[in-house]
Amino acid sequence: MFATIPRSRLLRHRWCGCLALCFVVALAQPASAQQYKTIPPKITGGAAKQLRTKAKSAFRDAASYQANKQAIDQYYGQFYFPLMTAHAPESLGRLGKARDSLLREIRGAKVPAAQKQVTELTQKAMHSISRADCHPAVRYNAVLILGALDEKQETRLAPPVPLSAATKSLIELIETDSFKDVKVPASLKLGAWVGLERHAHCGVAQEHAGKLTQAALKLIAQEEPPTDVALEVHHWMKCQAARVLTRQHAKKANPQVHAAMTKMINDDNMNFEDRCCIASLLARVSYQGSEGIDGAATVTALGNLMKQVVSDEARLALEYEEIKMGRGGGISRNRLIEPVFQRARLASRLKSIGRGGMSLKAGLPDAGKAQITSLLTPLAPVLAAAADKKNVDLNVTEAVKNLEGKINSVVDSWKKPGEAEKAEDDFS
């Protein structure tokens, strides 16, 4: 019921990168009159086509590579990469396609030396572009490319090995607010965190591992966002930092990381979706035989989150029933609009907490395991009711309202002797 997220899903980020890039472009439109930096190509037209032909030949054949090393440098350094800095609307619209084409060429190269050459050339160029006063979408595109670069490509027997120099570039971006008076906006930092999650999942070089962990923990500890960042965006970035940490420390639970995760699950300033996301990330971590973990605190945090989520779902269920039974739907443009209870939201929230709880359970003593079992057992009928397409929404909402009482009873039963009385005294 609470299966972990497949490993392959992490690699399906293309749509996410494109969507985020469109978001960055949209944000930058009001400032379109600004004079952003561009790098004019030194070669164009027929000369560029000839160099491209030579570069592609060098990727396929070792003998051709020896004769066309310089063509690779010239084509990418003097033509392809400069084109990526153009900020005309039509140029920005082609960034995603240009990025995908570049990465396909790198990964598809049959000559290791040629692959290494163009990878290193790309890293240096994207490092420079990400720090230059270029259009925000151009810089964001450069960051996405850095996150996708590998020292060793993925094979059928082994995962890719991220390029260490690219990891270093990304860490510098999340740690630095400006480079030579060129500000590093939140969009760039978020893009860097996305790339670093991939690097952490595949394996960060040891020389960068400690620095990455501390940078993520530092961000998570920041309760107030920077002055130019909305609170929701700040929380989004904290969730991304948590994703990096759970990838980095998946094989063995880290006490400091776990404590930070528990704090976020308990954070009432974050919305339910973000807190449920953090809870689900516990499923990435192996808690079997874990030491130094305050599992009891996390069980309590998961219980409190479950109470709040189910209470919110019960409220929404009641609102749905009042609309459904009271008006039978609303009228808009002469068409009957039936109210709908959002089953997908309900299932996502409950399953997120459930996945995290099941993973944590493996490292808990018997008492903690019993608590997790008592918390998750009542969810099964509700999730089954929500998944049954033949079941009408009113049956689902009735199940949700019944669940609220069950969850409250379960979590309240965990209180130590005297806690219930003290809670009553606080309101007397």
C-alpha positions as CSV (number, residue, x, y, z in Angstrom):
1,M,0.0,0.0,0.0
2,F,2.9,2.4,0.7
3,A,5.4,1.3,-2.0
4,T,8.5,3.4,-2.3
5,I,9.1,5.7,-5.2
6,P,10.9,3.9,-8.1
7,R,14.6,4.9,-8.5
8,S,14.0,5.6,-12.3
9,R,11.6,8.4,-11.5
10,L,14.4,10.7,-10.5
11,L,15.8,10.6,-14.0
12,R,12.6,11.8,-15.6
13,H,13.2,15.6,-15.0
14,R,13.0,16.9,-18.5
15,W,9.4,18.0,-18.3
16,C,10.2,19.6,-14.9
17,G,13.2,21.5,-16.2
18,C,11.2,22.8,-19.2
19,L,8.3,23.9,-17.1
20,A,10.6,25.6,-14.6
21,L,12.4,27.3,-17.5
22,C,9.1,28.7,-18.8
23,F,8.4,29.9,-15.3
24,V,11.7,31.8,-15.2
25,V,11.1,33.3,-18.6
26,A,7.7,34.5,-17.5
27,L,9.1,36.1,-14.4
28,A,11.7,37.9,-16.5
29,Q,9.3,39.5,-19.0
30,P,8.7,42.7,-17.1
31,A,12.4,43.4,-17.1
32,S,12.8,42.6,-20.8
33,A,14.1,46.1,-21.6
34,Q,17.2,45.4,-19.5
35,Q,20.4,45.0,-21.4
36,Y,21.5,41.4,-20.6
37,K,24.9,40.2,-21.6
38,T,25.2,38.1,-24.8
39,I,28.2,36.4,-26.4
40,P,28.2,36.9,-30.1
41,P,29.3,33.8,-32.1
42,K,32.7,34.1,-33.7
43,I,31.7,31.8,-36.6
44,T,28.4,31.5,-38.5
45,G,26.8,30.0,-41.5
46,G,28.7,27.6,-43.6
47,A,31.8,27.6,-41.4
48,A,29.7,26.6,-38.4
49,K,28.1,23.7,-40.4
50,Q,31.5,22.4,-41.5
51,L,32.8,22.5,-37.9
52,R,29.6,20.6,-36.7
53,T,30.2,17.9,-39.3
54,K,33.8,17.5,-38.1
55,A,32.7,17.4,-34.5
56,K,30.1,14.8,-35.1
57,S,32.6,12.7,-37.0
58,A,35.1,13.0,-34.0
59,F,32.4,11.7,-31.7
60,R,32.0,8.5,-33.8
61,D,35.5,7.6,-34.8
62,A,38.7,7.6,-32.9
63,A,40.9,8.4,-35.9
64,S,38.6,11.3,-36.9
65,Y,38.8,12.6,-33.3
66,Q,42.6,12.9,-33.5
67,A,42.2,15.1,-36.6
68,N,39.3,17.1,-35.3
69,K,40.0,17.9,-31.7
70,Q,40.2,21.6,-32.5
71,A,36.9,21.5,-34.4
72,I,35.1,20.5,-31.2
73,D,36.5,23.4,-29.3
74,Q,35.7,25.8,-32.1
75,Y,32.2,24.6,-32.8
76,Y,30.9,24.6,-29.3
77,G,33.1,27.3,-27.8
78,Q,32.7,29.8,-30.7
79,F,29.2,29.0,-32.0
80,Y,26.9,26.7,-30.0
81,F,27.5,28.1,-26.5
82,P,27.4,31.7,-27.6
83,L,24.0,31.1,-29.2
84,M,22.7,29.9,-25.9
85,T,23.2,33.4,-24.4
86,A,20.9,35.2,-26.9
87,H,17.8,36.6,-25.2
88,A,15.4,37.4,-28.0
89,P,12.0,35.7,-27.4
90,E,12.5,33.2,-30.2
91,S,16.0,32.3,-28.9
92,L,14.7,31.8,-25.3
93,G,12.0,29.5,-26.7
94,R,14.7,27.3,-28.3
95,L,16.8,26.8,-25.1
96,G,15.2,23.6,-24.0
97,K,15.6,22.0,-27.4
98,A,19.3,23.2,-27.6
99,R,20.0,21.8,-24.1
100,D,18.5,18.4,-24.9
101,S,20.4,18.2,-28.2
102,L,23.7,19.0,-26.5
103,L,23.2,16.4,-23.8
104,R,22.2,13.8,-26.3
105,E,25.4,14.5,-28.3
106,I,27.5,14.2,-25.2
107,R,25.9,11.0,-24.0
108,G,25.9,9.4,-27.5
109,A,29.6,10.0,-28.2
110,K,31.4,6.8,-29.0
111,V,34.9,8.1,-28.5
112,P,35.7,8.5,-24.7
113,A,38.3,11.2,-25.3
114,A,35.8,13.3,-27.4
115,Q,33.1,12.8,-24.8
116,K,35.5,13.9,-22.0
117,Q,36.6,17.0,-24.1
118,V,33.1,18.3,-24.8
119,T,31.9,17.6,-21.3
120,E,34.7,19.6,-19.7
121,L,34.2,22.3,-22.3
122,T,30.5,22.4,-21.5
123,Q,31.1,22.6,-17.8
124,K,33.4,25.6,-18.1
125,A,31.0,27.4,-20.4
126,M,27.9,26.8,-18.3
127,H,29.8,27.7,-15.1
128,S,30.7,31.1,-16.7
129,I,27.2,31.7,-18.2
130,S,25.4,30.9,-14.9
131,R,27.5,33.6,-13.1
132,A,27.3,36.3,-15.9
133,D,24.7,39.0,-16.2
134,C,22.8,37.1,-18.9
135,H,19.0,36.7,-19.2
136,P,17.6,34.7,-16.2
137,A,16.3,32.0,-18.5
138,V,19.8,31.7,-20.1
139,R,21.4,31.4,-16.7
140,Y,18.8,28.9,-15.5
141,N,19.4,26.8,-18.6
142,A,23.1,26.7,-17.9
143,V,22.4,25.5,-14.4
144,L,20.2,22.7,-15.7
145,I,23.0,21.6,-18.0
146,L,25.5,21.6,-15.1
147,G,23.2,19.3,-13.2
148,A,23.1,16.9,-16.1
149,L,26.8,16.5,-16.7
150,D,28.5,13.2,-15.9
151,E,32.1,12.1,-15.6
152,K,31.1,8.6,-16.6
153,Q,28.0,7.9,-18.5
154,E,25.3,5.5,-17.3
155,T,25.6,1.9,-18.5
156,R,23.4,-1.2,-18.2
157,L,25.5,-2.3,-15.3
158,A,26.3,1.0,-13.5
159,P,24.7,4.3,-12.8
160,P,26.3,7.5,-14.1
161,V,29.1,9.3,-12.1
162,P,28.3,13.0,-11.9
163,L,31.0,15.4,-13.0
164,S,32.8,16.6,-9.9
165,A,33.5,20.1,-11.3
166,A,29.8,20.5,-12.1
167,T,28.9,19.5,-8.5
168,K,31.3,22.1,-7.2
169,S,29.8,24.8,-9.5
170,L,26.3,24.0,-8.3
171,I,27.3,24.1,-4.6
172,E,28.9,27.5,-5.2
173,L,25.7,28.8,-6.6
174,I,23.6,27.8,-3.6
175,E,26.2,29.2,-1.2
176,T,26.7,32.5,-2.9
177,D,24.4,35.5,-3.3
178,S,26.3,37.3,-6.0
179,F,29.4,37.0,-8.2
180,K,31.1,40.3,-9.0
181,D,27.9,42.3,-8.3
182,V,25.8,39.8,-10.4
183,K,23.0,38.6,-8.1
184,V,22.2,34.9,-7.9
185,P,18.4,34.8,-7.9
186,A,16.2,32.2,-6.2
187,S,15.4,30.6,-9.5
188,L,19.1,29.8,-10.1
189,K,19.5,28.4,-6.6
190,L,16.4,26.2,-7.1
191,G,17.8,25.0,-10.4
192,A,21.0,24.1,-8.6
193,W,19.2,22.1,-6.0
194,V,17.4,20.2,-8.7
195,G,20.7,19.3,-10.3
196,L,22.3,18.4,-6.9
197,E,19.5,16.0,-6.1
198,R,20.5,14.0,-9.2
199,H,24.2,14.2,-8.3
200,A,23.4,13.1,-4.7
201,H,21.4,10.2,-6.0
202,C,24.1,9.0,-8.3
203,G,26.9,9.7,-5.9
204,V,28.6,13.0,-5.0
205,A,32.4,13.0,-5.0
206,Q,33.7,12.6,-1.4
207,E,35.4,16.0,-1.5
208,H,32.0,17.7,-1.9
209,A,29.8,15.5,0.2
210,G,30.3,17.2,3.6
211,K,29.9,20.7,2.1
212,L,26.7,19.7,0.3
213,T,25.2,18.2,3.5
214,Q,26.0,21.3,5.5
215,A,24.6,23.7,2.8
216,A,21.3,21.8,2.8
217,L,21.0,21.7,6.5
218,K,21.8,25.4,6.7
219,L,18.9,26.2,4.2
220,I,16.5,24.0,6.1
221,A,17.4,25.8,9.4
222,Q,16.5,29.2,7.9
223,E,12.9,29.9,9.1
224,E,12.6,33.3,7.4
225,P,13.1,33.6,3.7
226,P,15.4,36.2,2.1
227,T,13.8,39.6,1.5
228,D,13.3,38.9,-2.3
229,V,11.9,35.4,-1.9
230,A,8.3,34.5,-1.1
231,L,7.7,32.3,1.8
232,E,6.1,29.6,-0.4
233,V,9.2,29.6,-2.7
234,H,11.5,29.4,0.4
235,H,9.6,26.3,1.6
236,W,9.8,24.8,-1.8
237,M,13.6,25.2,-1.8
238,K,13.8,23.7,1.7
239,C,11.9,20.7,0.4
240,Q,14.3,20.4,-2.5
241,A,17.2,20.6,0.0
242,A,15.6,17.7,1.9
243,R,15.4,15.7,-1.3
244,V,19.1,16.2,-1.7
245,L,19.8,15.0,1.8
246,T,17.6,11.9,1.6
247,R,19.4,11.0,-1.6
248,Q,22.8,11.6,-0.1
249,H,22.1,9.7,3.1
250,A,19.7,7.0,1.8
251,K,21.8,4.0,2.8
252,K,22.2,5.0,6.4
253,A,20.1,7.4,8.4
254,N,22.0,10.4,9.5
255,P,20.9,11.7,13.0
256,Q,21.4,15.4,12.1
257,V,19.6,15.1,8.8
258,H,16.8,13.1,10.5
259,A,16.3,15.7,13.2
260,A,16.0,18.4,10.5
261,M,13.4,16.3,8.7
262,T,11.4,15.8,11.9
263,K,11.4,19.5,12.5
264,M,10.0,20.3,9.1
265,I,7.3,17.7,9.5
266,N,6.3,19.5,12.7
267,D,6.5,23.0,11.1
268,D,3.0,24.5,11.2
269,N,4.3,27.4,9.0
270,M,4.6,25.0,6.1
271,N,1.6,23.9,4.1
272,F,0.3,20.4,4.3
273,E,1.6,19.4,0.9
274,D,5.2,20.5,1.8
275,R,5.0,18.7,5.1
276,C,3.6,15.6,3.5
277,C,6.4,15.7,0.9
278,I,9.0,15.7,3.7
279,A,7.2,12.8,5.4
280,S,7.3,10.8,2.2
281,L,11.0,11.5,1.8
282,L,11.6,9.3,4.9
283,A,10.8,6.4,2.6
284,R,14.1,7.0,0.7
285,V,16.2,6.3,3.9
286,S,17.1,2.9,5.3
287,Y,16.3,3.0,9.0
288,Q,17.1,-0.7,9.6
289,G,19.7,-0.8,12.4
290,S,19.9,3.0,12.6
291,E,21.6,4.5,15.6
292,G,21.3,7.9,17.2
293,I,17.9,8.6,15.7
294,D,15.1,10.1,17.8
295,G,12.5,7.9,16.3
296,A,9.9,8.6,19.0
297,A,9.9,12.3,18.1
298,T,9.3,11.5,14.5
299,V,6.5,9.1,15.3
300,T,4.8,11.9,17.3
301,A,5.4,14.4,14.4
302,L,3.9,12.0,11.9
303,G,0.9,11.4,14.2
304,N,0.3,15.2,14.6
305,L,0.6,15.8,10.9
306,M,-1.8,12.9,10.2
307,K,-4.3,14.4,12.7
308,Q,-4.1,17.8,11.0
309,V,-4.3,16.4,7.5
310,V,-7.3,14.2,8.2
311,S,-9.0,17.1,10.1
312,D,-8.5,19.3,7.0
313,E,-9.8,16.5,4.7
314,A,-12.9,16.0,7.0
315,R,-13.6,19.8,6.8
316,L,-13.3,19.7,3.0
317,A,-15.5,16.6,2.9
318,L,-18.2,18.4,5.0
319,E,-18.0,21.4,2.7
320,Y,-18.5,19.1,-0.3
321,E,-21.5,17.4,1.3
322,E,-23.1,20.7,2.1
323,I,-22.8,21.9,-1.5
324,K,-23.8,18.6,-2.9
325,M,-26.8,18.1,-0.7
326,G,-27.8,21.7,-0.4
327,R,-27.6,23.0,-4.0
328,G,-26.9,20.0,-6.1
329,G,-24.2,21.8,-7.9
330,G,-23.7,25.3,-9.2
331,I,-24.7,27.0,-12.4
332,S,-22.0,28.6,-14.6
333,R,-22.7,29.8,-18.2
334,N,-25.9,27.8,-18.4
335,R,-24.0,24.5,-17.6
336,L,-24.4,22.5,-14.5
337,I,-21.2,22.2,-12.5
338,E,-21.2,19.3,-10.1
339,P,-19.0,19.6,-7.1
340,V,-16.1,17.1,-6.9
341,F,-14.3,15.8,-3.9
342,Q,-10.6,15.7,-4.6
343,R,-9.7,12.0,-4.1
344,A,-6.3,12.4,-5.6
345,R,-5.3,15.0,-3.0
346,L,-6.7,12.8,-0.2
347,A,-4.8,9.7,-1.4
348,S,-1.5,11.7,-2.0
349,R,-1.5,13.1,1.5
350,L,-2.3,9.9,3.3
351,K,0.1,7.8,1.3
352,S,2.9,10.3,1.7
353,I,2.7,10.0,5.5
354,G,2.2,6.3,5.2
355,R,5.3,5.7,3.1
356,G,7.5,7.7,5.6
357,G,6.0,5.9,8.5
358,M,6.6,2.4,7.0
359,S,10.2,3.2,6.3
360,L,10.8,4.7,9.8
361,K,9.1,1.7,11.4
362,A,12.0,-0.6,10.4
363,G,14.3,1.3,12.9
364,L,11.9,1.6,15.8
365,P,11.6,-0.5,19.0
366,D,8.5,-2.6,19.3
367,A,6.5,0.2,21.0
368,G,7.2,2.6,18.2
369,K,6.4,0.0,15.6
370,A,3.0,-0.6,17.3
371,Q,2.3,3.1,17.2
372,I,3.0,3.3,13.5
373,T,0.8,0.3,12.8
374,S,-2.0,1.8,14.8
375,L,-1.7,5.1,12.9
376,L,-1.7,3.5,9.4
377,T,-4.1,0.7,9.8
378,P,-7.3,2.9,9.7
379,L,-6.2,4.3,6.4
380,A,-6.7,1.2,4.3
381,P,-10.5,1.3,4.0
382,V,-10.4,5.0,3.2
383,L,-7.8,4.6,0.5
384,A,-9.7,1.7,-1.0
385,A,-12.9,3.7,-1.0
386,A,-11.1,6.6,-2.8
387,A,-9.5,4.3,-5.4
388,D,-12.8,2.6,-6.3
389,K,-14.1,4.5,-9.3
390,K,-17.5,3.0,-8.9
391,N,-17.8,4.5,-5.5
392,V,-19.6,7.8,-5.3
393,D,-17.9,10.8,-3.7
394,L,-20.5,10.9,-0.8
395,N,-19.3,7.4,0.3
396,V,-15.7,8.6,0.2
397,T,-16.5,11.7,2.3
398,E,-18.4,9.7,4.8
399,A,-15.3,7.4,5.2
400,V,-13.1,10.5,5.6
401,K,-15.3,11.9,8.4
402,N,-15.2,8.6,10.2
403,L,-11.4,8.4,9.8
404,E,-11.0,11.7,11.7
405,G,-12.3,10.3,14.9
406,K,-10.2,7.1,14.6
407,I,-7.0,9.0,14.0
408,N,-7.6,11.4,16.8
409,S,-8.3,8.5,19.2
410,V,-5.1,6.7,18.0
411,V,-2.8,9.7,18.4
412,D,-4.3,10.9,21.6
413,S,-3.7,7.4,23.1
414,W,0.0,7.9,22.6
415,K,0.2,10.6,25.2
416,K,2.1,9.8,28.3
417,P,0.2,9.6,31.6
418,G,-0.6,13.1,32.8
419,E,-0.2,14.8,29.4
420,A,-4.0,14.7,28.8
421,E,-4.7,16.3,32.1
422,K,-2.1,19.0,31.6
423,A,-3.6,19.8,28.2
424,E,-7.0,20.2,29.8
425,D,-5.6,22.4,32.5
426,D,-4.0,24.7,29.9
427,F,-7.5,25.6,28.6
428,S,-9.3,25.7,32.0
